């Protein structure tokens, strides 16, 4: 958990307290106090969002080399091998992936895990459906790892391909915008594993 994750949790708790205080003041008939609380809260929220946008703008893109694990707490994804086949105007990329757990005591999974290939223009490419492939959110015992594969079809003009992943919410979802430095989505600088 990063400092920015902790800051988000703190701001969330402060938001709950401020909104509850404003509601209580309004119920008690102190509308000017409620409006003052909401005004201060709104200014603080705007400052927080502006800080998030500034960090996303200035923060360099995180690029993880293939072969290195990309970990979210104890769940890790590693691109172990990339195979490329060209056919007409499309290129097929087969990625061998290792999903692993760094947990020491409890079994765990990354619920709602997803992956895409993304190019330098921000276009996303989903993996081809494969009902026989091991799911990304497979339950792993402490220290366990599994290998699986995904195939992506991309246009031949796609450049700067990288794999983006996450879980618990969509790509460039609200949490990527609310947690400072989390997504890099606003400026097309998401963290990624470089494929090409």
PAKEFI-269178 format. One line per field, with one value per residue: residue number from 1; residue in three letters; x, y, z of N, C-alpha, C in turn. Coordinates in steps of 0.2 Angstrom, whole numbers. Layout:
BEGIN
num	NUM_...
residuo	ALA_...
nu	X_...
nv	Y_...
nw	Z_...
cau	X_...
cav	Y_...
caw	Z_...
cu	X_...
cv	Y_...
cw	Z_...
END
This chain:
BEGIN
num	1_2_3_4_5_6_7_8_9_10_11_12_13_14_15_16_17_18_19_20_21_22_23_24_25_26_27_28_29_30_31_32_33_34_35_36_37_38_39_40_41_42_43_44_45_46_47_48_49_50_51_52_53_54_55_56_57_58_59_60_61_62_63_64_65_66_67_68_69_70_71_72_73_74_75_76_77_78_79_80_81_82_83_84_85_86_87_88_89_90_91_92_93_94_95_96_97_98_99_100_101_102_103_104_105_106_107_108_109_110_111_112_113_114_115_116_117_118_119_120_121_122_123_124_125_126_127_128_129_130_131_132_133_134_135_136_137_138_139_140_141_142_143_144_145_146_147_148_149_150_151_152_153_154_155_156_157_158_159_160_161_162_163_164_165_166_167_168_169_170_171_172_173_174_175_176_177_178_179_180_181_182_183_184_185_186_187_188_189_190_191_192_193_194_195_196
residuo	UNK_UNK_UNK_UNK_UNK_UNK_UNK_UNK_UNK_UNK_UNK_UNK_UNK_UNK_UNK_UNK_UNK_UNK_UNK_UNK_UNK_UNK_UNK_UNK_UNK_UNK_UNK_UNK_UNK_UNK_UNK_UNK_UNK_UNK_UNK_UNK_UNK_UNK_UNK_UNK_UNK_UNK_UNK_UNK_UNK_UNK_UNK_UNK_UNK_UNK_UNK_UNK_UNK_UNK_UNK_UNK_UNK_UNK_UNK_UNK_UNK_UNK_UNK_UNK_UNK_UNK_UNK_UNK_UNK_UNK_UNK_UNK_UNK_UNK_UNK_UNK_UNK_UNK_UNK_UNK_UNK_UNK_UNK_UNK_UNK_UNK_UNK_UNK_UNK_UNK_UNK_UNK_UNK_UNK_UNK_UNK_UNK_UNK_UNK_UNK_UNK_UNK_UNK_UNK_UNK_UNK_UNK_UNK_UNK_UNK_UNK_UNK_UNK_UNK_UNK_UNK_UNK_UNK_UNK_UNK_UNK_UNK_UNK_UNK_UNK_UNK_UNK_UNK_UNK_UNK_UNK_UNK_UNK_UNK_UNK_UNK_UNK_UNK_UNK_UNK_UNK_UNK_UNK_UNK_UNK_UNK_UNK_UNK_UNK_UNK_UNK_UNK_UNK_UNK_UNK_UNK_UNK_UNK_UNK_UNK_UNK_UNK_UNK_UNK_UNK_UNK_UNK_UNK_UNK_UNK_UNK_UNK_UNK_UNK_UNK_UNK_UNK_UNK_UNK_UNK_UNK_UNK_UNK_UNK_UNK_UNK_UNK_UNK_UNK_UNK_UNK_UNK_UNK_UNK_UNK_UNK
nu	4_3_9_0_-12_-15_-17_-29_-38_-38_-43_-56_-62_-62_-71_-83_-85_-86_-97_-107_-107_-111_-124_-130_-129_-138_-150_-152_-156_-146_-142_-132_-120_-120_-118_-106_-98_-99_-94_-80_-77_-79_-69_-57_-59_-58_-45_-38_-41_-35_-22_-20_-22_-11_0_-2_1_15_22_32_29_27_36_37_49_47_47_49_41_24_17_3_0_0_-3_4_9_17_25_31_34_34_26_25_15_12_-1_-8_-16_-16_-8_-4_-2_5_5_14_10_13_5_6_7_13_9_10_3_-11_-23_-27_-34_-36_-49_-60_-49_-41_-34_-26_-19_-11_-9_2_-6_-16_-26_-35_-34_-42_-40_-41_-56_-55_-61_-54_-43_-33_-41_-38_-41_-38_-39_-25_-14_-4_12_10_11_4_4_-2_-9_-13_-20_-19_-26_-20_-20_-9_-3_-1_9_22_17_10_6_-7_-14_-25_-37_-53_-59_-63_-52_-45_-54_-65_-57_-44_-43_-46_-37_-22_-9_-12_-16_-13_-20_-27_-17_-13_-3_-2_4_13_18_31_29_32
nv	-6_11_28_36_28_27_41_43_35_42_54_50_46_58_65_58_62_76_77_71_80_92_88_86_99_105_99_103_116_125_132_140_136_123_126_132_122_113_121_123_109_107_115_109_96_99_104_92_84_92_90_77_77_84_76_65_71_75_64_51_38_21_8_-9_-22_-36_-52_-48_-47_-40_-33_-32_-29_-44_-52_-57_-54_-60_-58_-70_-75_-70_-72_-70_-68_-65_-61_-56_-40_-41_-44_-57_-60_-71_-73_-79_-81_-80_-82_-77_-79_-70_-71_-76_-83_-85_-91_-83_-72_-62_-54_-50_-48_-42_-40_-31_-27_-12_1_14_24_23_14_-1_-18_-33_-49_-64_-74_-88_-102_-113_-108_-104_-95_-77_-73_-84_-95_-94_-103_-99_-93_-100_-103_-101_-106_-98_-94_-81_-74_-61_-51_-39_-24_-22_-10_-6_1_2_-7_-13_-22_-20_-21_-25_-26_-27_-16_-6_-3_12_17_24_23_24_37_44_39_46_46_33_28_35_37_49_56_47_38_24_12_-2_-17_-19_-25_-24
nw	0_-5_0_-6_-7_6_9_1_8_20_15_11_23_30_21_23_37_35_27_35_45_39_35_48_53_44_47_60_57_55_43_37_43_38_24_24_29_18_8_12_11_-2_-8_-3_-9_-22_-22_-19_-31_-40_-37_-39_-53_-57_-52_-60_-72_-71_-67_-72_-85_-79_-84_-86_-88_-99_-91_-79_-63_-60_-47_-37_-21_-15_-26_-42_-59_-72_-88_-97_-109_-126_-141_-159_-173_-190_-200_-215_-213_-199_-183_-173_-156_-144_-127_-114_-98_-81_-66_-49_-31_-18_-5_12_21_18_7_-9_-22_-36_-38_-51_-61_-75_-92_-105_-121_-125_-137_-143_-146_-137_-140_-135_-134_-132_-125_-135_-133_-123_-117_-111_-104_-90_-78_-74_-61_-53_-39_-28_-18_-3_-9_-21_-39_-56_-73_-88_-104_-116_-131_-142_-155_-165_-175_-189_-189_-176_-163_-151_-141_-125_-111_-100_-84_-71_-57_-48_-53_-68_-82_-81_-72_-59_-47_-52_-55_-43_-34_-30_-43_-47_-60_-72_-83_-88_-95_-104_-99_-93_-81_-87_-95_-105_-122_-135
cau	0_7_7_-6_-17_-17_-20_-35_-42_-39_-48_-63_-65_-64_-77_-89_-86_-88_-104_-111_-107_-116_-131_-133_-130_-144_-156_-153_-158_-140_-140_-126_-115_-120_-116_-99_-94_-99_-89_-73_-76_-78_-62_-52_-60_-55_-37_-36_-42_-30_-15_-20_-20_-4_5_-2_4_22_24_34_26_30_36_40_51_44_51_49_34_21_13_-2_0_3_-4_9_8_24_25_37_36_30_27_22_13_9_-6_-11_-16_-16_-3_-6_3_3_8_14_9_14_1_9_5_18_6_14_-2_-18_-25_-30_-35_-37_-56_-61_-43_-42_-28_-27_-14_-13_-4_5_-12_-21_-31_-35_-35_-44_-37_-46_-59_-53_-64_-50_-37_-34_-43_-33_-42_-38_-37_-19_-12_2_18_9_10_2_6_-7_-8_-18_-19_-21_-26_-20_-19_-2_0_-1_15_23_12_11_1_-10_-18_-28_-42_-57_-63_-62_-47_-46_-60_-65_-51_-38_-44_-46_-30_-16_-4_-13_-18_-9_-25_-28_-12_-11_3_-3_9_13_23_32_28_35
cav	0_17_34_39_24_30_48_42_32_47_59_47_47_66_66_55_66_83_77_70_87_97_86_87_106_107_96_107_122_129_131_144_132_118_128_134_116_111_125_121_102_107_117_103_91_102_104_85_82_95_87_70_78_87_70_61_74_75_57_47_31_15_3_-15_-26_-43_-56_-45_-48_-34_-36_-28_-32_-51_-55_-54_-56_-60_-60_-75_-76_-67_-75_-65_-71_-60_-63_-50_-34_-42_-48_-61_-60_-75_-71_-84_-78_-83_-78_-80_-76_-69_-72_-82_-87_-86_-91_-77_-71_-55_-54_-46_-46_-41_-38_-28_-24_-5_4_21_29_22_9_-7_-25_-38_-56_-69_-79_-95_-105_-118_-105_-103_-88_-73_-73_-91_-95_-97_-104_-95_-95_-104_-100_-105_-103_-98_-90_-77_-73_-55_-50_-32_-22_-22_-3_-4_2_3_-11_-14_-25_-17_-26_-23_-30_-24_-11_-6_1_20_18_30_23_27_45_46_38_50_43_26_26_38_37_55_58_41_35_19_7_-7_-22_-18_-31_-22
caw	0_-5_3_-10_-5_13_8_-2_13_25_12_11_30_31_17_27_43_33_24_40_49_35_36_55_54_40_50_66_55_54_35_35_45_33_18_25_29_11_4_13_9_-10_-10_-2_-14_-29_-22_-20_-38_-44_-35_-43_-60_-57_-51_-66_-78_-71_-65_-78_-85_-76_-89_-83_-93_-99_-87_-72_-60_-59_-41_-33_-15_-15_-33_-46_-65_-76_-95_-97_-116_-131_-148_-163_-180_-194_-206_-218_-209_-192_-180_-167_-150_-139_-121_-109_-92_-74_-61_-43_-25_-13_2_16_25_16_-1_-12_-29_-39_-41_-57_-64_-82_-95_-112_-124_-127_-141_-141_-147_-132_-142_-131_-137_-127_-127_-138_-128_-123_-110_-107_-101_-83_-77_-71_-54_-50_-32_-27_-11_-2_-13_-27_-46_-62_-80_-93_-110_-119_-138_-144_-162_-166_-182_-191_-188_-169_-161_-144_-137_-119_-107_-94_-80_-64_-54_-44_-56_-75_-84_-81_-69_-54_-43_-55_-55_-36_-30_-34_-46_-48_-66_-77_-88_-91_-100_-108_-97_-89_-80_-92_-96_-113_-126_-141
cu	4_5_0_-12_-20_-20_-27_-40_-43_-44_-55_-66_-66_-70_-83_-90_-89_-95_-109_-112_-112_-123_-134_-134_-137_-150_-158_-155_-152_-138_-134_-120_-114_-116_-108_-95_-94_-94_-82_-72_-75_-71_-57_-53_-57_-47_-35_-36_-36_-23_-15_-19_-13_1_4_1_12_25_26_30_30_30_40_43_48_49_51_42_31_16_9_-3_3_1_0_7_15_22_31_39_31_31_23_21_10_5_-10_-10_-16_-10_-6_-1_0_8_8_14_10_10_4_6_12_16_10_9_-9_-19_-28_-31_-36_-44_-57_-55_-44_-35_-30_-20_-16_-7_-2_-1_-17_-27_-30_-37_-36_-41_-43_-49_-56_-55_-59_-44_-39_-36_-38_-34_-43_-36_-30_-17_-6_9_17_9_8_4_0_-5_-14_-15_-22_-21_-25_-18_-11_1_1_7_16_18_15_5_-1_-14_-21_-34_-47_-61_-60_-55_-49_-53_-60_-59_-45_-38_-43_-40_-25_-11_-5_-14_-14_-14_-26_-23_-9_-4_2_3_8_19_25_32_32_38
cv	6_22_37_35_26_37_47_40_38_52_56_47_54_68_64_60_73_82_76_77_92_94_87_94_108_105_100_114_127_129_135_140_126_120_130_127_113_115_123_114_103_110_112_98_93_102_97_82_85_92_81_71_80_81_66_64_74_68_53_40_26_10_-3_-19_-33_-47_-54_-45_-41_-36_-30_-32_-39_-55_-52_-58_-55_-62_-64_-75_-73_-70_-71_-69_-66_-63_-57_-43_-35_-45_-51_-62_-66_-74_-77_-80_-82_-79_-81_-76_-76_-69_-77_-86_-89_-87_-85_-77_-64_-55_-48_-44_-46_-39_-36_-27_-17_-3_11_26_28_17_2_-13_-30_-45_-60_-73_-86_-98_-110_-115_-104_-96_-84_-72_-80_-90_-98_-98_-100_-98_-99_-100_-104_-102_-103_-94_-86_-75_-66_-54_-42_-30_-21_-15_-1_-4_3_-1_-13_-18_-21_-21_-22_-27_-25_-18_-10_-2_8_21_23_29_25_34_47_45_42_45_35_24_29_38_44_57_52_38_29_15_1_-11_-21_-24_-30_-15
cw	0_-1_0_-8_2_13_6_4_18_22_12_18_32_27_21_33_41_31_30_44_46_36_43_56_50_44_56_64_55_47_34_37_40_27_18_25_22_7_5_11_1_-12_-9_-7_-21_-28_-22_-27_-42_-43_-39_-50_-61_-57_-58_-72_-77_-69_-72_-78_-83_-82_-86_-88_-93_-95_-80_-69_-59_-53_-39_-27_-16_-22_-38_-53_-69_-83_-96_-105_-121_-138_-153_-170_-184_-199_-209_-214_-202_-189_-174_-162_-146_-133_-116_-102_-86_-69_-54_-37_-21_-6_5_20_22_9_-3_-19_-30_-42_-46_-61_-72_-85_-102_-114_-126_-131_-139_-143_-142_-134_-138_-135_-132_-130_-130_-133_-129_-116_-107_-104_-94_-82_-73_-63_-51_-43_-31_-19_-10_-6_-20_-34_-51_-68_-84_-99_-112_-126_-139_-151_-162_-173_-183_-189_-181_-167_-154_-139_-130_-116_-101_-91_-74_-62_-49_-47_-64_-76_-84_-77_-63_-49_-46_-55_-48_-32_-34_-36_-47_-55_-72_-84_-92_-96_-104_-106_-92_-87_-85_-92_-104_-116_-132_-141
END
